Amino acid sequence: MFAFELSTPRETMYFIADSDKEKEEWINSIGRSIVQHSRSITDQEIVDYDSASAASQLR
């Protein structure tokens, strides 16, 4: 069993693959999806979670 996790600011997901090859295929597919999505959004839609988090701590 080969496991990995994917964490976002809102949730953490856990994946289990039957082989190391399948795990790498999942990771590569998720990575390609992230890149494809990031190219399709506008600058106004981008959120810098690190800056947002720091700003909320200053309040």
N, CA, C and O of each residue as an XYZ file, in Angstrom:
236
protein
N       0.855     -1.179      0.000
C       0.000      0.000      0.000
C       0.899      1.240      0.000
O       1.874      1.316      0.748
N       0.555      2.199     -0.846
C       1.316      3.442     -0.986
C       0.355      4.602     -0.778
O      -0.592      4.778     -1.544
N       0.601      5.388      0.254
C      -0.314      6.465      0.618
C       0.367      7.824      0.485
O       1.587      7.943      0.597
N      -0.455      8.845      0.241
C       0.026     10.224      0.250
C      -1.144     11.120      0.621
O      -2.303     10.710      0.557
N      -0.828     12.341      1.008
C      -1.879     13.293      1.373
C      -1.782     14.541      0.533
O      -0.708     14.917      0.063
N      -2.922     15.176      0.353
C      -3.016     16.445     -0.351
C      -3.693     17.416      0.599
O      -4.841     17.209      0.993
N      -2.985     18.478      0.966
C      -3.518     19.449      1.926
C      -3.787     20.780      1.251
O      -2.982     21.262      0.454
N      -4.919     21.361      1.575
C      -5.273     22.707      1.141
C      -5.525     23.525      2.399
O      -5.539     22.967      3.497
N      -5.721     24.825      2.269
C      -6.023     25.622      3.462
C      -7.308     25.171      4.175
O      -7.480     25.438      5.364
N      -8.197     24.499      3.461
C      -9.484     24.122      4.041
C      -9.592     22.661      4.460
O     -10.370     22.331      5.355
N      -8.819     21.782      3.822
C      -8.971     20.368      4.139
C      -7.720     19.579      3.756
O      -6.857     20.058      3.020
N      -7.652     18.372      4.271
C      -6.595     17.437      3.919
C      -7.249     16.161      3.429
O      -8.145     15.615      4.073
N      -6.784     15.690      2.268
C      -7.307     14.463      1.683
C      -6.202     13.418      1.669
O      -5.035     13.744      1.452
N      -6.564     12.181      1.896
C      -5.609     11.084      1.913
C      -5.926     10.138      0.763
O      -7.086      9.805      0.521
N      -4.885      9.709      0.059
C      -5.028      8.814     -1.080
C      -4.212      7.552     -0.826
O      -3.137      7.599     -0.229
N      -4.740      6.430     -1.287
C      -4.039      5.156     -1.170
C      -3.996      4.521     -2.551
O      -5.026      4.378     -3.212
N      -2.802      4.144     -2.981
C      -2.615      3.487     -4.276
C      -2.119      2.067     -4.052
O      -1.543      1.748     -3.012
N      -2.355      1.226     -5.047
C      -1.932     -0.169     -4.948
C      -0.436     -0.367     -5.219
O       0.144     -1.379     -4.826
N       0.178      0.606     -5.891
C       1.603      0.476     -6.218
C       2.266      1.843     -6.199
O       1.591      2.872     -6.230
N       3.579      1.847     -6.149
C       4.324      3.104     -6.201
C       4.083      3.802     -7.529
O       3.992      5.028     -7.582
N       3.981      3.029     -8.597
C       3.724      3.598     -9.929
C       2.368      4.295     -9.954
O       2.247      5.410    -10.463
N       1.352      3.640     -9.405
C       0.026      4.252     -9.364
C       0.040      5.530     -8.515
O      -0.598      6.518     -8.878
N       0.758      5.515     -7.396
C       0.865      6.709     -6.550
C       1.485      7.858     -7.337
O       0.991      8.985     -7.287
N       2.573      7.574     -8.070
C       3.221      8.618     -8.865
C       2.307      9.124     -9.975
O       2.324     10.313    -10.290
N       1.518      8.248    -10.567
C       0.564      8.678    -11.596
C      -0.489      9.614    -11.008
O      -0.841     10.618    -11.627
N      -0.996      9.290     -9.812
C      -1.946     10.159     -9.130
C      -1.331     11.531     -8.860
O      -1.935     12.562     -9.156
N      -0.125     11.532     -8.298
C       0.549     12.790     -7.956
C       0.777     13.623     -9.210
O       0.535     14.830     -9.199
N       1.238     12.998    -10.288
C       1.464     13.727    -11.538
C       0.161     14.286    -12.101
O       0.130     15.418    -12.583
N      -0.905     13.508    -12.044
C      -2.193     13.966    -12.547
C      -2.725     15.155    -11.738
O      -3.226     16.126    -12.303
N      -2.612     15.066    -10.433
C      -3.049     16.170     -9.565
C      -2.207     17.416     -9.851
O      -2.742     18.522     -9.938
N      -0.909     17.240     -9.995
C      -0.024     18.371    -10.300
C      -0.392     19.040    -11.614
O      -0.437     20.267    -11.698
N      -0.659     18.231    -12.651
C      -1.055     18.798    -13.949
C      -2.364     19.568    -13.827
O      -2.521     20.625    -14.437
N      -3.302     19.047    -13.045
C      -4.579     19.737    -12.854
C      -4.400     21.074    -12.158
O      -5.049     22.059    -12.513
N      -3.526     21.108    -11.173
C      -3.254     22.363    -10.459
C      -2.657     23.389    -11.405
O      -3.068     24.549    -11.400
N      -1.688     22.975    -12.219
C      -1.058     23.896    -13.174
C      -2.081     24.376    -14.191
O      -2.135     25.567    -14.497
N      -2.892     23.470    -14.716
C      -3.902     23.846    -15.703
C      -4.893     24.843    -15.106
O      -5.249     25.825    -15.757
N      -5.336     24.603    -13.885
C      -6.274     25.517    -13.229
C      -5.625     26.870    -12.956
O      -6.255     27.911    -13.142
N      -4.376     26.860    -12.520
C      -3.718     28.126    -12.180
C      -3.534     29.005    -13.411
O      -3.474     30.229    -13.294
N      -3.444     28.403    -14.572
C      -3.334     29.179    -15.813
C      -4.658     29.767    -16.243
O      -4.683     30.708    -17.035
N      -5.772     29.230    -15.734
C      -7.092     29.660    -16.191
C      -7.738     30.715    -15.300
O      -8.792     31.248    -15.648
N      -7.132     31.025    -14.162
C      -7.734     32.019    -13.274
C      -7.073     33.380    -13.477
O      -5.941     33.476    -13.950
N      -7.801     34.417    -13.113
C      -7.267     35.762    -13.264
C      -6.512     36.169    -12.009
O      -6.644     35.529    -10.965
N      -5.727     37.223    -12.107
C      -4.969     37.712    -10.956
C      -5.876     38.067     -9.787
O      -5.481     37.899     -8.633
N      -7.096     38.557    -10.061
C      -8.018     38.935     -8.992
C      -8.521     37.725     -8.217
O      -8.947     37.858     -7.069
N      -8.475     36.544     -8.833
C      -8.961     35.339     -8.180
C      -7.894     34.647     -7.339
O      -8.202     33.730     -6.578
N      -6.644     35.079     -7.472
C      -5.549     34.442     -6.743
C      -5.532     34.951     -5.307
O      -5.579     36.157     -5.066
N      -5.464     34.035     -4.371
C      -5.408     34.378     -2.959
C      -4.059     33.935     -2.426
O      -3.674     32.777     -2.587
N      -3.344     34.842     -1.796
C      -2.084     34.502     -1.142
C      -2.420     34.164      0.306
O      -2.544     35.052      1.150
N      -2.565     32.873      0.584
C      -3.016     32.448      1.911
C      -2.013     32.815      3.006
O      -2.405     33.086      4.141
N      -0.727     32.823      2.671
C       0.270     33.203      3.669
C       0.091     34.663      4.071
O       0.139     34.982      5.259
N      -0.111     35.549      3.109
C      -0.305     36.968      3.408
C      -1.640     37.187      4.126
O      -1.722     37.973      5.070
N      -2.669     36.496      3.679
C      -3.986     36.635      4.310
C      -3.925     36.181      5.762
O      -4.530     36.799      6.638
N      -3.202     35.111      6.011
C      -3.072     34.592      7.363
C      -2.307     35.587      8.245
O      -2.688     35.836      9.389
N      -1.234     36.144      7.703
C      -0.444     37.107      8.454
C      -1.242     38.363      8.755
O      -1.154     38.923      9.848
N      -2.034     38.805      7.761
C      -2.839     40.009      7.942
C      -3.902     39.795      9.013
O      -4.181     40.698      9.801
N      -4.496     38.598      9.044
C      -5.535     38.355     10.056
C      -4.938     38.281     11.451
O      -5.631     38.576     12.425
N      -3.693     37.903     11.575
C      -3.048     37.837     12.879
C      -2.723     39.219     13.430
O      -2.567     39.390     14.639
N      -2.620     40.206     12.540
C      -2.302     41.558     12.964
C      -3.520     42.265     13.548
O      -3.387     43.269     14.248
N      -4.693     41.744     13.260
C      -5.924     42.405     13.733
C      -6.189     42.142     15.170
O      -7.182     42.627     15.713
